[in-house]
Amino acid sequence: MTWNSPWARRYSIMRVPSIRVGIHTIRAAWSDELSDRAATLTYHSMLSLFPALLIATAVLGLLEPRSADSLADAAGQLGPGDSRAALVDSIQHLQPSATWSGPVAIIGFVSAIWTVSSYLGAFIRAANSLYGVSENRSTARTIGLRLLLSVLLVVSIVVTVVGLAVTAGVATRVGGSLHTTTTVLTVWRILRWPVLALIASVALALLYWVAPNVTNQRIRWVTPGSLLAVATWIVTSAGLAFYADRFDSFNRLYGSLAAAVTVLVWMWLSNFALLLGAVIDAQISRQRLLTEAGAGEP
């Protein structure tokens, strides 16, 4: 394959020196105070978490009251350390009765839209800083963008959660009809994570495309930044889970607050991975533009 092939012209990232991108990414991560920005996003994440759990459990209550157990099971497997118990307890306490699921879903949806919109506003400001651009879009356009993204994000989360719950029931019924329930459920539990990782990568790629105030940026369904963000999140979450399970430092230091602190650290690592992916895509875009300008390309 040559650099002038159609594939290379379409994915011109292949012409960007990886080492140069890596060096600029490290510098940008340091100079743009990525850890501080991740802390800001963590604050908004905590405000968004419980409304999102509220609407998810309410919708599941409307469909199948016992389906919320699948959500609690997934949260128990996903969260590191003491955060597992905190997430599962929150879901169980938020799970409404079937009678109140409709009103609770509406309240949760409105709360989720408001808090997620604040989170996206903070992310848009961070993305503009990472790309080195100012926000000159009108206030109405920015607010509209935040609300639209909030609705899409909340709906996507609900659809994903409901999909997990529904497919779990389908897997159980299929396994029962084939008299291999355990095997089918095991396969389902393994396959759902790669599918969720792919969905997350696509969602992040779209977020990285629409959030910064950058013109003439082509849409990509998957980007190096989105892939690395998901991979970084998986590795850091696994590392935090290993540390929290093998060492008892959180419990010794924070006592009864250990679960809350673990959730906060997990949220911070997740947002750091999110911003790191944005930094990588920003630096790749910058290096590509410099390369094309140096080569005299349009």
Backbone torsions as a table, in degrees:
resi	resn	phi	psi	omega
1	MET	NA	131.1	179.0
2	THR	-101.9	162.4	-179.4
3	TRP	-67.8	-18.4	-179.8
4	ASN	-94.0	3.5	179.2
5	SER	-68.7	156.8	179.1
6	PRO	-56.7	-38.5	-179.3
7	TRP	-63.1	-42.7	-179.6
8	ALA	-69.2	-35.8	177.7
9	ARG	-66.6	-35.7	-179.9
10	ARG	-70.8	-44.7	179.8
11	TYR	-108.0	73.3	-173.9
12	SER	-68.8	-5.2	176.0
13	ILE	-58.5	-26.6	-179.1
14	MET	-62.9	-18.4	-179.2
15	ARG	-93.1	1.4	-179.2
16	VAL	-93.6	127.0	179.6
17	PRO	-61.7	124.1	-175.7
18	SER	-65.2	-39.6	-178.4
19	ILE	-64.0	-41.9	179.8
20	ARG	-63.4	-42.2	177.7
21	VAL	-61.8	-42.6	-179.7
22	GLY	-62.6	-43.4	180.0
23	ILE	-64.1	-45.9	179.6
24	HIS	-66.5	-31.9	177.8
25	THR	-65.0	-44.2	178.8
26	ILE	-63.0	-44.0	178.9
27	ARG	-63.3	-44.0	-178.9
28	ALA	-66.3	-38.9	179.0
29	ALA	-62.3	-35.6	179.5
30	TRP	-76.8	-47.4	-174.6
31	SER	-71.8	-29.9	-179.2
32	ASP	-87.9	8.6	175.3
33	GLU	52.7	57.3	-175.3
34	LEU	-61.2	-37.6	-178.6
35	SER	-64.8	-38.9	177.9
36	ASP	-67.3	-41.7	178.8
37	ARG	-65.7	-36.5	176.8
38	ALA	-64.6	-35.9	177.3
39	ALA	-64.9	-39.7	176.9
40	THR	-62.1	-44.8	178.8
41	LEU	-66.2	-32.0	178.2
42	THR	-62.8	-40.0	176.8
43	TYR	-58.3	-48.6	179.7
44	HIS	-68.5	-30.7	177.5
45	SER	-63.3	-43.4	-179.9
46	MET	-63.7	-37.1	177.5
47	LEU	-68.2	-28.9	-177.7
48	SER	-86.7	-22.2	-170.9
49	LEU	-61.9	-51.9	-172.7
50	PHE	-73.2	-37.1	171.0
51	PRO	-60.1	-37.0	178.3
52	ALA	-65.8	-42.7	176.4
53	LEU	-64.5	-36.8	-179.6
54	LEU	-62.3	-48.5	-178.3
55	ILE	-69.3	-34.6	179.3
56	ALA	-64.9	-46.5	179.8
57	THR	-67.8	-33.8	179.1
58	ALA	-67.2	-44.5	179.2
59	VAL	-64.2	-41.6	177.4
60	LEU	-63.9	-35.0	177.0
61	GLY	-64.8	-33.5	176.9
62	LEU	-68.6	-37.8	-176.4
63	LEU	-82.7	-51.6	-175.0
64	GLU	-158.9	108.2	-176.2
65	PRO	-53.9	-35.7	-177.7
66	ARG	-78.6	-9.3	-178.6
67	SER	-67.4	-23.9	178.9
68	ALA	-61.5	-21.7	177.0
69	ASP	-63.6	-33.9	177.4
70	SER	-64.9	-39.1	177.2
71	LEU	-65.0	-43.3	178.4
72	ALA	-64.5	-37.4	179.0
73	ASP	-65.4	-43.5	178.7
74	ALA	-64.3	-41.5	178.7
75	ALA	-64.2	-37.2	178.9
76	GLY	-65.6	-32.2	178.3
77	GLN	-82.5	-27.6	-172.9
78	LEU	-82.7	-45.1	-173.4
79	GLY	-72.0	147.0	178.5
80	PRO	-89.7	144.8	171.3
81	GLY	55.8	-137.9	-177.4
82	ASP	-67.5	-12.9	179.3
83	SER	-66.2	-24.7	178.7
84	ARG	-58.9	-52.2	-179.0
85	ALA	-62.2	-38.4	-179.7
86	ALA	-64.5	-43.5	-180.0
87	LEU	-67.1	-44.2	-179.7
88	VAL	-63.5	-43.6	178.5
89	ASP	-61.8	-39.9	179.4
90	SER	-63.2	-43.6	179.9
91	ILE	-64.1	-42.0	-179.4
92	GLN	-66.7	-37.0	179.1
93	HIS	-75.5	-29.2	-179.7
94	LEU	-82.4	-16.9	-176.4
95	GLN	-62.7	112.4	-176.7
96	PRO	-85.0	166.7	174.0
97	SER	-74.1	161.7	-177.5
98	ALA	-61.0	-30.8	-178.1
99	THR	-65.1	-36.1	-174.6
100	TRP	-101.3	4.2	-175.7
101	SER	-61.5	-39.8	-179.5
102	GLY	-62.3	-57.4	177.7
103	PRO	-59.4	-39.9	179.8
104	VAL	-64.5	-39.0	178.6
105	ALA	-62.3	-41.1	179.2
106	ILE	-65.1	-46.3	178.3
107	ILE	-61.8	-44.4	179.2
108	GLY	-63.4	-38.1	180.0
109	PHE	-64.6	-45.7	179.7
110	VAL	-63.7	-44.2	179.3
111	SER	-64.1	-41.2	-179.5
112	ALA	-64.7	-42.6	179.3
113	ILE	-60.5	-43.4	-178.5
114	TRP	-64.1	-49.0	-176.2
115	THR	-72.7	-39.2	178.2
116	VAL	-66.3	-35.4	176.8
117	SER	-61.6	-41.0	176.4
118	SER	-63.7	-40.6	177.8
119	TYR	-62.0	-46.1	-179.0
120	LEU	-66.3	-32.8	175.4
121	GLY	-61.9	-42.4	177.2
122	ALA	-66.0	-37.8	179.5
123	PHE	-68.9	-39.0	178.2
124	ILE	-60.6	-42.9	177.9
125	ARG	-63.2	-40.8	178.8
126	ALA	-66.2	-42.2	-179.4
127	ALA	-64.0	-40.8	177.3
128	ASN	-61.1	-40.3	178.2
129	SER	-65.1	-40.6	-179.5
130	LEU	-65.7	-34.1	178.7
131	TYR	-86.8	-6.3	179.3
132	GLY	70.0	33.5	179.8
133	VAL	-122.3	158.0	177.1
134	SER	-99.5	158.8	-179.5
135	GLU	-89.1	98.5	178.5
136	ASN	-109.1	9.9	171.9
137	ARG	-72.1	148.7	-177.5
138	SER	-63.2	156.3	179.8
139	THR	-60.7	-42.4	179.8
140	ALA	-62.7	-40.3	179.8
141	ARG	-67.9	-40.4	-179.9
142	THR	-65.6	-45.2	178.8
143	ILE	-63.6	-41.8	177.5
144	GLY	-61.3	-40.9	177.9
145	LEU	-62.8	-44.5	179.6
146	ARG	-61.7	-44.0	-178.7
147	LEU	-67.2	-41.2	179.0
148	LEU	-62.6	-46.9	178.4
149	LEU	-63.4	-36.1	179.6
150	SER	-63.9	-46.0	179.4
151	VAL	-62.0	-46.7	-180.0
152	LEU	-61.5	-40.6	-178.6
153	LEU	-67.4	-47.3	-179.5
154	VAL	-62.8	-45.3	179.0
155	VAL	-62.2	-40.8	179.3
156	SER	-62.6	-41.8	179.2
157	ILE	-63.5	-45.3	179.9
158	VAL	-62.5	-45.0	179.5
159	VAL	-62.0	-40.6	179.1
160	THR	-64.8	-45.2	-179.5
161	VAL	-63.5	-46.5	178.9
162	VAL	-62.8	-39.7	178.0
163	GLY	-61.0	-41.5	177.2
164	LEU	-62.2	-44.2	-179.0
165	ALA	-65.3	-43.6	-178.2
166	VAL	-67.2	-45.2	-179.3
167	THR	-65.8	-28.7	175.3
168	ALA	-63.7	-43.5	177.0
169	GLY	-65.3	-40.3	177.9
170	VAL	-62.8	-43.3	179.2
171	ALA	-61.8	-39.6	178.9
172	THR	-64.1	-44.0	-179.6
173	ARG	-67.6	-40.4	178.1
174	VAL	-63.6	-44.8	178.6
175	GLY	-62.2	-37.0	178.6
176	GLY	-66.4	-40.5	179.4
177	SER	-67.9	-28.7	179.2
178	LEU	-94.8	-0.9	-178.6
179	HIS	60.2	31.0	177.3
180	THR	-136.0	49.7	-174.9
181	THR	-58.3	-44.9	-177.6
182	THR	-61.8	-43.4	-178.7
183	THR	-65.9	-45.4	-178.6
184	VAL	-64.1	-43.2	179.0
185	LEU	-65.2	-36.2	177.4
186	THR	-64.0	-44.4	177.9
187	VAL	-62.8	-42.3	179.1
188	TRP	-62.7	-43.4	-179.3
189	ARG	-64.5	-29.5	179.6
190	ILE	-79.5	-44.1	-174.1
191	LEU	-74.1	-23.6	-175.4
192	ARG	-67.1	-29.9	-177.4
193	TRP	-71.3	-45.5	174.1
194	PRO	-59.8	-37.1	178.7
195	VAL	-64.6	-44.4	178.2
196	LEU	-64.1	-37.7	178.2
197	ALA	-63.7	-40.3	178.5
198	LEU	-66.1	-43.2	177.9
199	ILE	-60.7	-43.1	179.1
200	ALA	-63.3	-40.1	179.7
201	SER	-62.9	-43.0	178.8
202	VAL	-65.8	-43.0	-179.7
203	ALA	-62.2	-41.6	179.5
204	LEU	-67.6	-39.3	178.6
205	ALA	-60.3	-42.0	177.9
206	LEU	-67.0	-38.1	178.4
207	LEU	-65.6	-43.3	178.1
208	TYR	-63.7	-27.5	-179.2
209	TRP	-78.5	-40.5	-171.4
210	VAL	-93.2	-24.4	-173.0
211	ALA	-70.7	-52.3	-177.0
212	PRO	-72.3	151.5	179.8
213	ASN	-84.0	68.3	-178.0
214	VAL	-120.2	129.0	180.0
215	THR	-94.8	161.8	176.8
216	ASN	57.8	32.8	176.5
217	GLN	-101.7	118.6	-176.0
218	ARG	-73.1	144.1	178.4
219	ILE	-76.4	136.2	175.9
220	ARG	-130.5	134.8	-177.8
221	TRP	-72.7	-28.4	175.6
222	VAL	-139.9	135.8	179.6
223	THR	-125.5	160.2	175.3
224	PRO	-56.3	-37.6	-179.7
225	GLY	-65.6	-42.5	-179.3
226	SER	-67.2	-39.7	177.9
227	LEU	-64.7	-44.4	-179.1
228	LEU	-69.2	-33.5	177.8
229	ALA	-62.3	-45.5	179.0
230	VAL	-65.4	-43.4	179.3
231	ALA	-63.5	-42.0	178.7
232	THR	-63.7	-41.0	178.5
233	TRP	-62.3	-42.4	-179.9
234	ILE	-63.6	-45.7	-177.8
235	VAL	-66.3	-46.4	-178.5
236	THR	-68.0	-36.3	177.3
237	SER	-65.1	-42.9	177.6
238	ALA	-64.1	-40.1	178.1
239	GLY	-64.3	-42.2	177.7
240	LEU	-65.1	-40.1	178.5
241	ALA	-63.3	-42.9	178.5
242	PHE	-62.3	-44.9	-179.4
243	TYR	-64.7	-45.1	-177.6
244	ALA	-67.7	-33.3	-179.0
245	ASP	-79.6	-34.0	-175.0
246	ARG	-89.1	-28.4	-177.9
247	PHE	-119.8	151.1	-174.5
248	ASP	-109.5	26.6	-173.2
249	SER	-67.3	-37.1	179.9
250	PHE	-61.5	-44.8	-179.8
251	ASN	-66.7	-38.0	-179.4
252	ARG	-68.8	-38.4	-176.7
253	LEU	-79.9	-42.0	-169.3
254	TYR	-111.5	-9.3	176.7
255	GLY	59.8	-123.8	-177.4
256	SER	-68.3	-14.8	179.1
257	LEU	-89.8	3.9	-175.0
258	ALA	-59.0	-42.0	-178.6
259	ALA	-63.5	-44.1	179.7
260	ALA	-64.3	-41.0	179.6
261	VAL	-65.7	-39.8	178.8
262	THR	-62.1	-41.9	177.4
263	VAL	-62.4	-42.2	-179.8
264	LEU	-63.2	-44.9	179.0
265	VAL	-63.0	-41.3	178.8
266	TRP	-62.8	-43.6	177.6
267	MET	-62.4	-41.1	179.9
268	TRP	-64.3	-44.3	177.7
269	LEU	-62.0	-39.0	179.8
270	SER	-64.3	-43.8	-179.8
271	ASN	-71.9	-31.8	175.5
272	PHE	-64.4	-42.9	177.6
273	ALA	-62.8	-39.5	177.8
274	LEU	-60.5	-47.0	-179.7
275	LEU	-70.4	-33.7	178.1
276	LEU	-62.1	-40.5	176.1
277	GLY	-62.6	-38.7	177.6
278	ALA	-66.0	-38.1	177.7
279	VAL	-62.2	-44.3	-178.3
280	ILE	-62.8	-46.7	178.9
281	ASP	-64.2	-36.4	178.3
282	ALA	-64.9	-43.2	-179.8
283	GLN	-70.6	-35.7	175.8
284	ILE	-63.6	-43.8	177.9
285	SER	-61.4	-43.1	-179.7
286	ARG	-64.3	-46.4	-178.9
287	GLN	-67.0	-35.1	178.3
288	ARG	-65.2	-42.3	178.4
289	LEU	-63.5	-41.5	178.2
290	LEU	-64.6	-40.1	179.8
291	THR	-65.3	-44.2	-179.8
292	GLU	-67.6	-37.0	178.2
293	ALA	-66.8	-39.0	179.4
294	GLY	-68.8	-29.7	-179.7
295	ALA	-90.2	-0.6	178.6
296	GLY	77.3	19.6	-179.8
297	GLU	-84.7	158.0	179.9
298	PRO	-69.3	NA	NA
